[in-house]
Amino acid sequence: DSVFVFDCWNGEVVKRDPPANFERTVSKSNNDWLTVKATGGLDITGDFAEVDYTIAGIRYGSTTEYKYTIRSKLWSLITIEKLLNHVGFTQVTALSWMEPNIVAAPDSWKIILTAHS
């Protein structure tokens, strides 16, 4: 008996409510600060979500910047369940992100999936 557990974005929900742009800065009294900036949206086909992150900060007078992109295929839960069933997994369950004892709500953006074989 095997268990497959992974987290993902709920594609159907993300298509209705795409990633939003945001910028947040946290600063300390000693002039250290950290800024996280995200620019997000759907690709032209609507099948992928893309979020570009820039993290910049200053600590002890030294500035650092790091950039990365998350590109996520937007799978529907039905498609994921069919794929997992095809390779021998059953009992596919969508759980709330960071609350593994709670079934994910229909509008949950980030979810954890479990499947048993």
C-alpha distance (Angstrom), angle and dihedral (degrees) to the residues before:
residue distance angle dihedral
D1 . . .
S2 3.81 . .
V3 3.78 132.3 .
F4 3.80 123.0 -154.0
V5 3.82 116.0 -163.2
F6 3.79 125.6 179.2
D7 3.77 140.5 150.5
C8 3.78 125.5 -128.1
W9 3.76 144.8 152.2
N10 3.79 115.9 -88.2
G11 3.81 98.4 -116.6
E12 3.79 96.8 -155.6
V13 3.81 92.0 53.2
V14 3.82 94.4 43.8
K15 3.82 90.7 52.6
R16 3.81 89.4 55.1
D17 3.80 93.9 41.9
P18 3.85 108.3 26.9
P19 3.81 123.1 -163.2
A20 3.79 110.9 -74.3
N21 3.79 128.3 -139.6
F22 3.79 115.4 -108.4
E23 3.77 143.0 163.4
R24 3.79 126.7 -161.5
T25 3.78 129.6 179.5
V26 3.77 127.6 -165.7
S27 3.78 118.9 -168.9
K28 3.78 135.7 -177.1
S29 3.76 129.7 -148.0
N30 3.83 91.6 -106.7
N31 3.87 91.3 65.6
D32 3.82 93.8 -100.7
W33 3.80 112.8 136.0
L34 3.78 142.0 171.2
T35 3.81 127.0 -156.9
V36 3.80 125.2 -167.6
K37 3.79 116.0 -166.5
A38 3.81 123.1 -176.9
T39 3.79 128.4 -173.0
G40 3.77 112.9 -171.2
G41 3.76 145.1 168.7
L42 3.77 146.0 125.8
D43 3.79 124.1 -69.7
I44 3.80 118.5 -113.5
T45 3.84 92.8 -89.3
G46 3.81 94.1 47.9
D47 3.81 89.7 -129.4
F48 3.81 96.1 106.3
A49 3.78 134.8 45.4
E50 3.78 117.7 -147.5
V51 3.79 126.8 -165.1
D52 3.81 121.8 -178.1
Y53 3.79 113.1 -158.0
T54 3.79 128.9 -162.9
I55 3.78 118.0 -172.8
A56 3.78 115.4 -172.0
G57 3.75 131.3 170.9
I58 3.74 149.0 154.0
R59 3.77 125.1 -133.8
Y60 3.79 125.9 171.9
G61 3.81 88.1 -7.5
S62 3.82 94.9 -56.6
T63 3.82 119.2 117.7
T64 3.80 121.8 -146.3
E65 3.81 131.0 -178.2
Y66 3.80 128.7 -171.0
K67 3.82 127.1 -176.8
Y68 3.78 130.8 -168.5
T69 3.81 140.0 157.6
I70 3.78 130.6 -138.9
R71 3.80 114.4 -154.8
S72 3.78 112.7 -175.6
K73 3.80 129.1 -174.1
L74 3.79 107.6 -130.2
W75 3.79 104.3 -131.2
S76 3.78 121.4 -178.1
L77 3.79 115.5 -128.3
I78 3.81 89.5 -119.3
T79 3.83 91.2 55.9
I80 3.81 92.6 47.6
E81 3.80 91.1 49.3
K82 3.83 91.6 49.8
L83 3.82 91.5 49.8
L84 3.80 92.4 48.6
N85 3.83 91.5 46.7
H86 3.81 89.4 50.5
V87 3.82 91.1 59.0
G88 3.80 94.6 44.8
F89 3.79 105.3 -88.7
T90 3.80 121.1 130.3
Q91 3.78 136.6 174.3
V92 3.81 94.2 50.8
T93 3.81 109.5 -172.1
A94 3.82 129.3 -175.0
L95 3.80 111.7 -145.2
S96 3.77 131.9 -171.8
W97 3.82 114.1 -92.9
M98 3.82 110.5 -98.7
E99 3.83 90.3 -0.2
P100 3.80 103.1 82.9
N101 3.81 94.2 175.1
I102 3.82 94.2 58.2
V103 3.81 124.6 78.4
A104 3.82 110.5 -124.9
A105 3.79 116.5 -101.4
P106 3.82 116.4 -120.5
D107 3.83 89.6 -107.6
S108 3.84 96.0 47.9
W109 3.81 109.6 132.2
K110 3.81 98.6 -165.1
I111 3.79 119.1 38.0
I112 3.78 143.2 170.4
L113 3.81 117.5 -131.6
T114 3.78 124.1 -156.2
A115 3.78 124.7 -169.6
H116 3.82 131.0 179.5
S117 3.78 128.7 -152.9
